[in-house]
Amino acid sequence: MKKFASFFLKPAAVVLLLLLAAGNAFADGTAQPDTGFQLNVNTVLVFVIFLLFILIAVLGFTVRSSMDIYRKRKAAEKEKENTGAKTLLMILVLCMLSLQGMAQEETKVVMSAKIDLSESTIMRNIMLFIIALEVLTILFFVKWISFFTGIDELRRSKGKKGLFNIDFKKIWVRANKLKPIEEEASLDVGHSYDGIRELDNVTPPWFTIAFLASIVFGIGYLWRYHVAESAPNQIQEYEIEVAQAKIRIAEHMKNQKDLVDENTVVMLSGADIETGKVLYANNCAVCHGHEGQGKVGPNLTDEYWLHGGRINDVFKVIKFGAVEKGMMSWKGVFSATEIAQISSYIKSLGGTKPAGAKEPQGELYKEEAPAAAPADSTAAQPAVAVLKK
């Protein structure tokens, strides 16, 4: 087990892993060509991830070389220092390999599903997270290089701080303008309750800056959206998106005949009527007669209807049925297109007056003839349906 562990802690193994990672990135780039390449934000992020990974690989070689320098300078502590550094380096390299694999898998999913990367917010967030980890890894590598090469030690010998030695406590004190406890008496405003004194601490600069920035942003927002109206506000954006969605739905419905319903159905003709006739004869004639004259069910050739005489009403009754009248729902038997064909055939039976027709039932419904068009007009006028009792 120790030999196995020592092998992976050797610098050569680290270099080999870095080369394999870079090779995998190149291999995936050639094996998964994006024939529909588009330059957008997420595509740029993919390139940034790859370039940062190459930079990490280069820094890995540099760290390896700086470790050799450190080994020569610190021969007495060689095994301890190098083993710890190599172990941490190994962990980070493995993490980067897993992150790179995750990025590649996400890219494959997006390519295979033919999703526009510019619209994939989840993918974008994942890639930003990977970039942040890569940048953090680069900073760690730079810190190690400065340590192993003696740059940190040299800076300290000159009275300077080491590279990336940040005093976060001092930054916090400055950002909030905090006073030391020794100066607390100067902040006392003289109010005390149960031993709790009120201190006149200043407002933190970051809060003041954020407050002023919000005012500036609010003024700009008010001017852009409500004064100059150079961009649509939230309500207008909603209305625009709804209108665009309706247009897309309408275009989709045109190409999807079987998506017709009781609201969009129209009168068909020709072959659709003939298909509807066959379906009617095989399924509806037993109750309504082969000529629509009516048997158990009502007469379908007169002008009286129990549930409305529009083609939309006929479609709805066939689709959902009328249980109280003994009419079953046919939506589980016929497709939407077939129901539209049967409805159109039934409407075409109007006025045929077959022999033995059943007495009228329901309410009178007539479709008035289209209004006379002006002499100079070529526009067709739609028929207006009215219901008469």
C-alpha positions in Angstrom: 0.0 0.0 0.0 2.9 2.4 0.8 4.5 1.6 -2.5 1.2 2.3 -4.3 0.8 5.6 -2.4 4.4 6.7 -3.0 4.0 6.1 -6.7 1.2 8.6 -7.0 3.1 11.1 -4.9 6.0 11.1 -7.2 6.3 14.2 -9.4 6.4 12.1 -12.5 2.9 10.8 -11.7 1.6 14.3 -11.2 3.0 15.4 -14.6 1.5 12.4 -16.2 -2.0 13.1 -14.8 -1.7 16.7 -16.0 -0.8 15.5 -19.5 -3.7 13.0 -19.5 -6.1 15.8 -18.5 -5.0 18.0 -21.3 -5.1 15.1 -23.7 -8.7 14.2 -22.7 -9.8 17.8 -23.2 -8.3 17.8 -26.7 -9.8 14.3 -27.5 -13.3 15.4 -26.4 -13.0 18.5 -28.4 -12.3 16.5 -31.6 -14.7 13.6 -30.9 -17.7 15.9 -30.2 -17.7 18.5 -33.0 -20.4 21.1 -32.8 -21.8 21.3 -36.3 -24.1 24.1 -35.2 -21.4 26.3 -33.6 -22.5 29.7 -32.4 -20.4 32.2 -30.5 -22.4 33.1 -27.4 -21.7 33.7 -23.7 -21.6 30.1 -22.7 -19.4 29.1 -25.6 -16.9 31.7 -24.6 -17.1 30.3 -21.0 -16.2 26.9 -22.3 -13.1 28.3 -24.0 -12.2 30.2 -20.8 -12.5 26.9 -18.8 -10.2 25.1 -21.3 -7.6 27.9 -21.4 -7.5 28.1 -17.6 -7.0 24.4 -17.4 -4.0 24.7 -19.8 -2.7 27.4 -17.5 -3.1 25.2 -14.5 -1.2 22.4 -16.3 1.7 24.8 -17.1 1.7 26.0 -13.5 1.8 22.4 -12.4 5.1 21.9 -14.3 6.4 25.1 -12.7 5.4 23.9 -9.2 7.2 20.7 -9.9 10.4 22.6 -10.9 10.1 24.9 -7.8 9.7 21.9 -5.6 13.1 20.7 -6.9 14.6 24.1 -6.0 13.0 23.9 -2.6 14.4 20.3 -2.1 17.9 21.5 -2.7 17.4 24.5 -0.3 15.7 22.5 2.4 17.4 19.1 2.2 16.8 18.3 5.8 13.1 18.8 5.6 12.7 17.4 2.1 10.6 14.3 2.7 8.2 16.1 5.1 7.7 19.2 3.0 7.6 17.4 -0.4 5.2 14.7 0.7 2.7 17.2 2.1 3.0 19.5 -0.9 2.7 16.6 -3.3 -0.3 15.2 -1.5 -2.1 18.5 -1.6 -1.1 19.0 -5.3 -2.4 15.5 -6.1 -5.8 16.2 -4.4 -6.2 19.5 -6.4 -5.2 17.8 -9.7 -7.7 15.1 -9.1 -10.4 17.7 -8.3 -9.5 19.5 -11.5 -9.8 16.3 -13.5 -13.2 15.6 -12.1 -14.3 19.2 -12.7 -13.0 19.1 -16.3 -14.8 15.8 -16.9 -18.0 17.3 -15.5 -17.7 20.3 -17.8 -17.1 18.0 -20.8 -20.1 15.9 -19.9 -22.3 18.9 -19.5 -21.1 20.1 -22.9 -21.9 16.7 -24.5 -25.4 16.8 -23.0 -26.0 20.3 -24.4 -24.7 19.3 -27.8 -26.6 16.0 -28.0 -29.9 17.7 -27.0 -29.3 20.5 -29.4 -30.0 23.1 -26.8 -28.9 26.7 -27.4 -26.1 27.3 -24.9 -27.0 31.0 -24.8 -30.4 30.1 -23.2 -29.0 27.5 -20.7 -28.7 29.4 -17.4 -28.0 26.3 -15.4 -25.1 25.4 -17.7 -23.8 29.0 -17.4 -23.8 28.9 -13.6 -22.0 25.5 -13.6 -19.3 26.9 -15.9 -18.9 30.0 -13.8 -18.4 27.9 -10.7 -15.8 25.8 -12.5 -14.0 28.9 -13.6 -14.0 30.2 -10.0 -12.4 27.0 -8.8 -9.8 27.1 -11.6 -8.9 30.7 -10.7 -8.6 29.7 -7.0 -6.4 26.7 -8.0 -4.2 29.1 -10.1 -3.8 31.4 -7.0 -2.8 28.4 -4.9 -0.2 27.3 -7.5 1.3 30.8 -7.6 1.5 30.9 -3.8 3.3 27.5 -3.8 5.7 28.6 -6.5 6.6 31.7 -4.4 7.1 29.5 -1.4 9.2 26.8 -3.0 11.4 29.2 -4.9 12.1 31.3 -1.8 10.3 34.4 -3.0 8.2 34.6 0.2 11.3 34.2 2.3 13.1 36.9 0.4 10.3 39.4 0.8 10.1 38.7 4.5 13.8 39.2 4.9 13.4 42.7 3.3 10.6 43.5 5.8 7.8 43.0 3.3 4.9 40.6 3.5 4.8 37.4 1.7 2.9 37.0 -1.5 -0.9 36.9 -0.9 -0.5 37.5 2.8 -3.7 39.4 3.3 -4.7 40.8 6.7 -8.4 40.2 6.6 -8.9 41.5 10.1 -7.4 44.9 9.1 -9.5 45.0 5.9 -12.7 44.3 8.0 -11.8 47.1 10.4 -11.2 49.6 7.6 -14.3 48.6 5.7 -16.5 49.2 8.8 -14.4 52.1 10.3 -14.3 50.2 13.6 -12.7 51.9 16.6 -10.6 49.9 19.1 -12.1 49.2 22.5 -9.6 51.6 24.0 -11.4 54.5 22.2 -14.9 53.3 23.1 -15.3 56.1 25.7 -15.1 58.7 22.9 -18.1 57.1 21.2 -20.3 57.1 24.3 -23.4 59.4 23.8 -24.4 59.2 27.4 -27.4 56.8 27.1 -27.4 53.7 29.2 -30.0 51.0 30.0 -29.3 48.0 32.2 -25.6 48.6 31.7 -25.9 48.7 27.9 -24.4 51.9 26.6 -25.3 53.6 23.3 -22.2 54.3 21.1 -22.1 56.7 18.2 -20.5 54.4 15.6 -20.2 55.7 12.1 -22.1 54.1 9.3 -19.8 51.6 7.5 -18.5 53.1 4.2 -19.6 50.1 2.2 -23.2 50.6 3.4 -23.1 54.3 2.5 -21.6 53.5 -1.0 -24.3 50.8 -1.6 -27.0 53.3 -0.5 -25.8 56.0 -2.8 -25.4 53.5 -5.6 -29.0 52.4 -5.2 -30.2 56.0 -5.4 -28.2 56.5 -8.6 -29.5 53.3 -10.0 -33.1 54.2 -9.1 -32.8 57.6 -10.9 -31.4 55.9 -14.0 -34.1 53.2 -13.9 -36.9 55.8 -13.5 -35.5 57.9 -16.4 -35.0 54.9 -18.7 -38.3 53.1 -18.2 -40.8 55.7 -17.1 -39.6 59.1 -18.4 -37.6 58.5 -21.6 -39.4 55.2 -22.1 -36.4 54.0 -24.1 -36.9 50.4 -23.0 -40.1 48.4 -22.2 -41.0 48.2 -18.5 -41.9 44.9 -16.8 -45.5 45.0 -17.8 -44.7 45.8 -21.4 -42.0 43.0 -21.4 -44.7 40.6 -20.2 -47.2 41.7 -22.8 -44.5 41.4 -25.6 -43.5 37.9 -24.4 -47.1 36.8 -24.3 -47.8 38.1 -27.8 -44.6 36.4 -29.1 -45.7 33.2 -27.4 -49.1 33.3 -29.0 -47.5 33.7 -32.4 -45.2 30.7 -31.8 -48.2 28.6 -30.6 -50.2 29.6 -33.6 -47.4 28.6 -36.0 -46.9 25.4 -34.1 -50.6 24.6 -34.3 -50.6 25.1 -38.1 -48.0 22.3 -38.4 -49.7 20.0 -35.8 -53.0 19.0 -37.2 -53.8 16.5 -34.4 -53.5 19.4 -31.9 -56.9 20.8 -33.0 -59.5 21.2 -30.3 -63.0 22.6 -29.8 -61.6 26.1 -29.9 -59.5 25.9 -33.1 -61.5 23.4 -35.2 -62.7 24.6 -38.6 -64.9 23.1 -41.3 -63.0 20.6 -43.4 -63.7 19.5 -47.0 -62.8 17.0 -49.7 -60.9 13.9 -48.5 -61.4 14.8 -44.8 -65.2 14.8 -45.3 -65.0 11.3 -46.9 -62.8 10.0 -44.1 -65.3 11.5 -41.6 -68.1 9.7 -43.4 -66.4 6.3 -43.0 -65.7 6.9 -39.3 -69.3 8.0 -38.8 -70.8 5.0 -40.6 -68.6 2.6 -38.5 -69.2 4.2 -35.1 -72.1 6.7 -35.1 -74.7 5.3 -37.5 -76.0 2.9 -35.0 -77.5 5.7 -32.9 -77.9 8.5 -35.5 -78.7 6.5 -38.6 -76.6 6.0 -41.7 -77.9 9.2 -43.3 -78.0 11.2 -40.0 -81.8 10.9 -39.8 -81.7 10.0 -36.1 -82.6 6.8 -34.2 -81.8 6.6 -30.5 -79.8 9.8 -31.0 -81.2 13.0 -32.4 -81.6 14.0 -36.1 -78.4 15.5 -37.4 -79.7 16.9 -40.7 -82.2 19.5 -39.5 -81.6 22.9 -37.9 -82.3 22.0 -34.3 -79.4 21.1 -31.9 -79.4 20.1 -28.3 -75.9 21.4 -27.5 -75.3 24.1 -30.2 -75.0 23.9 -33.9 -71.5 25.3 -34.5 -68.8 22.9 -35.6 -67.0 23.8 -32.4 -70.1 22.6 -30.4 -70.3 19.4 -32.5 -66.6 18.7 -31.9 -67.0 19.3 -28.2 -70.0 16.9 -27.8 -68.1 14.1 -29.7 -65.0 14.7 -27.7 -66.5 15.0 -24.2 -69.8 13.3 -24.7 -73.2 14.2 -23.1 -73.7 11.6 -20.3 -77.2 12.9 -19.4 -78.3 12.3 -23.0 -76.6 8.9 -23.3 -73.7 10.2 -25.5 -70.3 8.7 -24.6 -67.0 10.5 -24.8 -65.1 9.5 -27.9 -61.8 11.3 -27.1 -60.2 8.0 -26.1 -61.3 6.3 -29.4 -60.7 9.0 -32.0 -57.8 11.4 -32.4 -58.4 15.1 -32.5 -58.1 15.1 -36.3 -60.6 12.3 -36.7 -63.1 14.1 -34.4 -62.7 17.2 -36.6 -63.4 15.0 -39.7 -66.5 13.4 -38.2 -67.7 16.9 -37.1 -67.2 18.3 -40.6 -69.1 15.3 -42.1 -72.0 15.8 -39.7 -72.2 19.5 -40.5 -72.2 18.6 -44.2 -75.5 16.6 -43.7 -77.4 19.8 -42.9 -80.5 20.2 -45.1 -80.3 16.8 -46.8 -83.8 15.8 -45.4 -83.4 11.9 -45.5 -86.5 9.7 -45.5 -87.8 8.8 -42.0 -86.0 11.6 -40.3 -86.6 12.0 -36.6 -88.6 14.9 -35.2 -86.6 18.1 -34.3 -85.0 18.3 -30.9 -83.4 21.1 -29.1 -83.1 24.8 -30.2 -83.2 26.2 -33.7 -79.8 27.2 -35.1 -79.1 28.9 -38.4 -76.0 30.1 -40.1 -76.8 33.3 -41.8 -75.5 34.0 -45.3 -72.5 36.4 -45.5 -73.4 40.0 -45.8 -73.3 41.5 -49.3 -69.8 42.9 -50.0 -69.3 46.4 -51.5 -68.9 46.5 -55.2 -65.2 47.5 -55.0 -64.3 45.0 -52.3 -62.6 41.7 -52.9 -62.4 40.7 -49.2 -64.4 37.6 -48.3 -66.8 38.1 -45.3 -67.0 35.2 -42.8 -70.4 33.6 -42.1 -72.1 34.8 -38.9 -73.7 32.1 -36.8 -76.8 33.0 -34.7 -78.8 31.0 -32.3 -82.6 31.4 -32.3 -84.9 30.0 -29.8 
